[in-house]
Amino acid sequence: MATKELRTNRQIRARDVRVIDADGNQLGVITTQSAIEMAEGVGLDLVEVSPNANPPVCKIIDYGKYRYEQEKRTREAKKNQTVIKLKEIRMQPKIESHDMEFKTKAIGDFLLEGNKVKISVRFRGRELAHTELGKVVLDNILNLLSQREEVSFNLDRPAMMEGRMMSLIVSPAKTKK
């Protein structure tokens, strides 16, 4: 639950609450009014940490400090998460070898940046009758990628037809640094 939605002190609507003191000891189920008085007696706030429980669970803590700790945790979690983007490289079944090497280099760069890559071969007109040529192109791309030492990858989805396109998805391999 977000810290902005937490009810404190007089905002708590329940008649009885389960109270946990500042040291983490359970004080049992008592009336909300007496719990608020106990919190004010020690100069802290009564914060409803689990409103869906029956009875709701409240802690006697410094609310400002609690909110700061929660925000600090969310900032830390946001800092540690990685956003993986899906990049797409398109080509045709009659691609020249230099173009294939150039696009393979781009795929390798995307993988080194930590992005997933969708490699697609688009069929037009009569090319659709020879989808095996697209499979050969995708196999050549995978072969060229595996020859590069600095690039390591996992095949997430093997080559399959999607309408007029054959595509596969590769992702960077998890390596220990």
N, C-alpha and C positions, 0 to 999 in steps of 0.2 A: 504494500500500500504506500502511496506517495506521502511524503511528510506533510504536504499542504492539507491533506484530507484528515489528518489526525485531530481528534477532539481533545481539548485540554480543560482541566478544572471544571468550571461551570457549564461548559458546552456538552459535557457527558450527560446523556439522557437516561441511561439505565438506572434502575432503582438500586440494585445491588451489583457490586463488581468484585472480581477476584483481584486482590492487590498484591503487588510485588514491591518490596521496599528498595531503596537505593543500593543496598548491598547484594540484592538478588534473592533475598529470603522471601518465601511466600507467607503472607500474613492471613490468608484465607479469604472467605467471602464476607464482605461487610457492606454497609450502606454507602452510597456514593458520597453523601454529605459528610459522614465521619472520615472517609478516605481523603476527601478534600481538606478537611481540618487537620488531619495527620500530615499531609504534604505541606500545608502552609506553616505548620508547627516547626518543621525543619527547614523552611525557606525554599522549598522546591515545588515542582508542579506535578499534578496528577495527569498522566498522559495515557489515553486509551490506545494501547498498542495492538490489540486484537479484538476489534469490535464485533466480529462475527461469532465469537465463542459464546457459550451460554454458561454462566454469566460472562460479560465482556472482561477481558484482562487489561488491567491498568498498572502502570509502573509509576513509582514516585521518583522522578528524575528532574534534572534541569533541562527544560524543553529546548532552550536556545542551544545548549551544548549538544543535545540529542540530534537536533536538526542539522547542526554543523557537521556532526559525524556522519549522518546519512548522506548529505551532499558530498562530503569528501569521498565516501565509498562509491557513489555513483560516478564522480569524476574519475576516480581511479579505474573503475570498470570500463568507462568509456575510453580511457587512454590505452588500456590493454587490448581492446577489441580491434580486429582487423576487418576491413571492408574488402570483400573479394568481388571484383567486377568480372562480368562475362564479356570478353572481347570476341569479335567475329571476323574471320578472314574468309573472303569469298573468292572462288576461282572457277574456271571452266574445265571440262575434261580435256580440252586440247591446249593445255597450258605448256609453254616452252620451259625448258630445263632451267634457264637463268631466272625466269620469273618465279619458278617454283623454289629455287634456292633463296631468292630475295624474300619471298613470303615466309619461308621457313625461318629465316633469320628474324623476321618481325615476330613470328609466333614464339620463338625462343626468348626474345626480349620481353614479350608479354608474360611468359611463364616466370622469367627471372624477377619481374616486378611483383609476382605473387598473384597474378590474375588467371582465371580460367579462360580457355580459348575454345571457341566453337569454330571448327574448320568445315566450310561448306563448299560443295561443288554444285554449281547450277547447270541444269540441263535445259537446252533450248531446242525446240523443233524435233528433228529426227535423232538428236543426241539421246533423247529419252529412251530410244530403243536399245541403246548400248550403255546401260548403267554400270556394267562391269568396268568400263573405262574410268568412271569416277572412283570406283573402289581401288583401282590401280593407282590413281593419283593420290588418294588418301593414304594408301600403304607406303607410297614413295615419300610423302611428307613425314610420316611417322618414322620411316627408316632414316631420313636425313636428320630428324630431330634427335634420334637416339645416337647418332654419330657425334653430336656435339657434347663434349665432356662436361661443360659447365651447366648444361641444361638437364635436369632430371624431372620426369613427369609421370603421371598416372593417367591411364585411359579410363575416364569416367563413364563414357558411353561409346560403344563401338559404332562403326559406320552403319547408318540406317537411312532409308528413304523417308523424306517428309515432303510429299507432293512432288514438285519438280526439282527438289534438292536432296542431295545425299550429304549427311553431316555426321561428325563425331565431336566429342568434347574431351579435352585433355585439361588436367589441372596440375599445378606444380606439386612435386613430391615433397613430403615432409622430411626435411633433413635436419639433423642436429648440428648446431653451430658451435 
